[in-house]
């Protein structure tokens, strides 16, 4: 049975879904800037990787996989992490899941037990508090700094003896911020001091779903700054095939209970009924790791959109990464949903801040088609001037 508290967490998400269903009838006339769905299409190379994996027939190649995933696929993911994160991952550290959502669930479930607390800086991705509460954990929401950087003092004050995890996306969704080395170093120090002061074992769950949308060679993983880390990742974002559900939860090689944590996550994939990605997606994983896409269009799309919004009078958080822009709602609107409803009536779909456990803003995706972006920018300008 869904509890009243879960109902409350679901309410903003379901309110937005009711708006989305209502305007879906507009079809091609709708400029959908809500989720990061690639309206220009999945990259041809990614489609080719799927075809090649399907055509490469082997005995039992589409049958059940062991919990945690096929060893060859896990090893390929671990080797890629070793190269990108410069930490000695091996295949046993990587637990394959049907996307990042499942990875978040097993990471949270392994980090604590019912009644323990999870610190979540907000605004955050939609379902972080929902997952925590559904597992019997207590979400403790702590605001980010006014510039959407990490408020290290507020995080330190929120951590207590029952804190089992801090859940953070880096780069951040919805703000688009990529935290700098000083912030990450400071966060690592906060977590180490808190564990010593409170006697708690605190796992940093690092949601790295959007790490590929940073300037190549500049990304710094949270696992470089503290030891007890579980990394969550989704292949769907970079390859624009989110609906194929391929991801993992990876225990840092520096985690003090490295083997125990990874083995427990494997067991939770069975207990929770999460299982593994499909056999086909595990087969395609190594091929996806070999692909590199030209993402220059994201920077140009971001610059074009932000220039248009600023010209129209909007205040925009400067995004360093991700596929999103986070924008202040015009003050004349009584709330963010009222503004989102107004835009929807004009054929533009955006995500209002309450779905991110925040207020006064809305999020735009950069993955709409060029024609959608042009129409949406004109409508946003009209809405700001109305």
N, C-alpha and C positions, 0 to 999 in steps of 0.2 A: 504493500500500500504506500502511495506517495504521501509523505508527511506534509504538514502545513508549512514547515520551513523549506522543504524542497519545492513546494508549490510557489512560495515567494521568490525563490531563486529562478524558477522557470518563467515567472510572469513576464519580465521584460523581453525575454527571448521569444515567447509565444505571442506577445503583442506585436513584435516586429514581423513574425511569420504571418500573422493575419494581414498585415499591410502588404507583405510580399505577394501573398496569394491573391489579394484583391487587385493588384496592379499587373500581375502576370498576364492578364487578358490583353494588355496592350501589345504583347508580342514584340515585334521589331521596333515598335515605337517607344519601348521602355529603355532608358539609359540606366543600366544596372551597375552601380558602383558600390555595391554592398560587400559581396564576398569576392575573393580573388579567383574567380572563374575566368579562364583565358578565352575571351571572345574571339581572339584572332586564331584560336585553334591550338591543339597539342602539337609540339614540335615534331617534325617529320622523323627525326632521328629516334625520338622516344617511341613513336609508333613502330618504327622499324625494329627496335629492340624487342618489342612485344611479339612481332611477327616471327623474328628469328628464334626466340625462345620457344614459341609454339611449334615451329617447323622442325626444330632440333629434337626429334622424337627419341625417347629412351624408355626402357622398361620401367613401369610404375612412376613415370615422370609427373603425372597429374594426380597422384594418390596422396594419402595422408602423409604429413610431415611430422617429425617428433616435436614435442613441446619445446619451445625455445627457438625452433627453426632448424633447417638443414645445416649441417656442419659447414659445407662449402660456402653457403650464402653467409653464414655468421662469420666465417673466416675472412671472406672478402670485405665485409663491413668493418671488421676489426682492423684489417690491414689498411683500409682507407683512413680510419681514425688515427692509427699510428702515424701515418704520413702527415695528416692535416693538423693533428693536435700534439704531435711530438711526445706522446705518452705510450708506453708499451702495452697496448690492448692486445688481448688474444680472443679467440672465438668464444670462449666461455664467458667473457664479460658482456657479450652482446646477446640480447634476447629479442628476437624478431616478433613483431606485433602487427596486427592489421591497422597500421597507421599510428600517428602520434597520440590520438585520443586514448587508444588502448594502452599505449606505453605510459601515458600519464597515470592511468588507473593502477597499473601494476607497480609503478614507482611509488605512488602514494601509499598503496596497500602495504608495501614492504617497509616503508619508512616508519610506521607507527602502528598503534592499535587504537580501537575506538576510545574516544575521550581525549586522545592526544591532540595537539594543536598544530596547525599549518599556517605559517606567516605568508601572506600573499600581498605584495605591493600592487596597488591599484592606481590607475586603470589597468586591467589585466584582460587576458583572453577570456571569452565568454564563460566557459564552463569550469574554470579552475575551482571556484568555491562550491559549485554543484557537485563535482566529483568528490571533493574532500568530505562534504557533508553526507553524501550518499554512502560513504565508507565508514561513517561514524566518527570521522575526524572533525575537529572544530576549526573552521576557517577564521583566521584573525587578519582582517583587511587593514593594511597600513598605507596611507597615501604616499605617492611619490612626491618629490620636491616640486615646487611651482613650475620649474622648467622641465619636469618629467625625468629628471635625473634621480638617482637613488638617494633617499633621505636616510642616511646611515644611522643618525641618532634615533629617528622614529623606529627603525627596524630593531635597533638594540633594545629600545624600551619595550617593544612588543614581545620579544623573546622571553620565555619563562621556563620553569622546570618541566612543564608538560609539552614544550615545543619539540616536535619530531622532525619538522621539515620547513624549509623555505622554498617556495615555488616561484620561479622567475623566468620570464621569457627574455632572451638576449640573442639577437636584437629584439626589441620590445614590440609586442602587438597589444594595443593599437597605435602607440605613439610613433613608431618608426625609429625610436632612439636606439643607438648602438652605444652601450656604456664603455667609457674609456678605461685605460689601464689603472689610473689612480682610483677611480670609483670601484673597480673590481678588486683591487688590492685592499682598499678600505673595507669592502664587504667581507672579504676573506678574514681580515683581522677581527671584525665584529663577530663573525660566526665562531671563530676559534676562542675568543674571549668569553662569549656567551656559554659555550659548551663547558668551559672550565668553571665559570661562575655558577651555573645552574646545575651542573652535573648531568646534562642531557646529551644524548647522541642525536645530532641535528644533521639531517641529510639536505644538501642543496640539490633540488631537482631543477636542472638547467634545461629549459625548453629551447633547443637550438634549431627549431623548425625553419627559421628564416636566415640561418647563418650564411647560406649561399648567395644572398642578396646584399652582400657587403663588398666593398672594394677588394679584389682578389689579393690575398696575402696579408690582409690587415686584421682579420678576425682573431680575437683572443678568447679562448674558451674559459668559462668559469672554473673548469677543472684545473686550470693553471694556478689558481689562487687559493684553493682550499682542497682538502683531501676527500672528504665524505661527499662525493658528488655522483649523481646518476644523470646521464645525458639522455634527453628525449629528442628524437629526430623523425622527420617524415620525408620520404623520397618524393612524395606527390607534389610538393610545392615547387621544387626546382625544375622538375620535369613537366609541370602543369598537367598532372594526371591524378589529381587529388582523390578522385573517386575510386582509384584502384587499390587504395588502402595498403600501403607498405611503409613500415617504420620500425623503430627499435627503441628499447631502453638499454643503455650501456653503462655499466658500473665502471667508475674510474679505476685504473690500476693502482692508484694511491689510496683508495678507499680502505679503511682499516679492517673492514669485514668484507673484503672484495668478493671472495668466493661464496660466502654465505648469502650475501645480498643478491648476487646474480642467480644463484640456485633457487632462492626463495621466489624471485620474480618468475622464473620458469614454472614453479609449482603454482603460483597464483594465476598464470595464464590458463591452467587447467581448472583450478577451483572456481574462478570467475567466469568460465566459459568463453574466455577471449580467444583461446587456441592460438593459431598462427596465421600469417598471411596465406593467401591461396598458394598452392604449389606452383602455379604459373608465375606469380609475382616473385616467389623465391628464386625461380629459375632465371628471371629477367634481372635480378638485382645486380649481378656482376656486370651485365651489359650497361645498365644505367650508370654504374660507377665510372665507366669509361667515357661517358658522354660529357661534353662541355658545350654549353649554349652561349650564344652571343646575347648578353643582357644589356647592351648599350641603350636599347630602346626604353628601358625602365628609367634611366637617368633623364633622358630627353622628355619622356612623358611626365615625369615628376616635375621637372623644371617648368614645362609648359603649363601644367595644371596649377602649380603654386603661384606662378606669375599672374595667371588669370584670376585666381582667388584673391590675391593681395590687391590687385587692381580694382576688384569689386568691393574692397573694404574688409575682407576677412582677416582674422588673425590666425596664422597657421604655425603649428609646431614644426620646426625644421627637421625633417626626417633624415637620418643618416643611412638608413637601410630599409629593408622589408618592401612590401608591395603596397604600402598604405600611406595616407596622409591623415593627420588628426587636426581638426579644424574647430575653432570656437563657434558655437551657435550664436547667431545675431541676438543681441540682448532684448530686442523687441518681442521675441517669442517667449511665451510663458514657460515652456519647457522643451527639452530636446525632442521628445516624441511629437509635440505639436509642429515643430519645424520639419521633422521627417515626414509627417503626414502631409504637410503643405507641399514639400518637394515631390512626394509620391503622386499627389494630385496633378502635378505638372509633368509627370513622366520620368522622374529621377529617383532612384532608390539608393539610400545611404543608411548606414547603421548609426543610430543615436547612442550617446554615451552611456545611458543606463544599462545597456546590455553588457558593458564593460565595467559595471559597478562604479560608475563615475557620473559626473554631470557637467553640463555647459559646453559639450563638444559633440562632434559627429565624425565618423570615419569614412574615408573614401578609398576605394581600391583603384589601383593604376592599371588593372588588367582589362578594362573595358576596351571596346574597339575605338578606333580614332573618331569615327562618326559619333559614337556614344559620348565620348569625352567632349567633343565640340558642343553637342546639344546640352549636356549636363552643365558645362561651364556657363553657357548663356542663361540657363534656368537659374543657376545659383546666383548669377549676377542680378537677375530680376528679383529673386527672393530677398536678396540683401537690400535692394533699393526700395522694395515695396513699403 
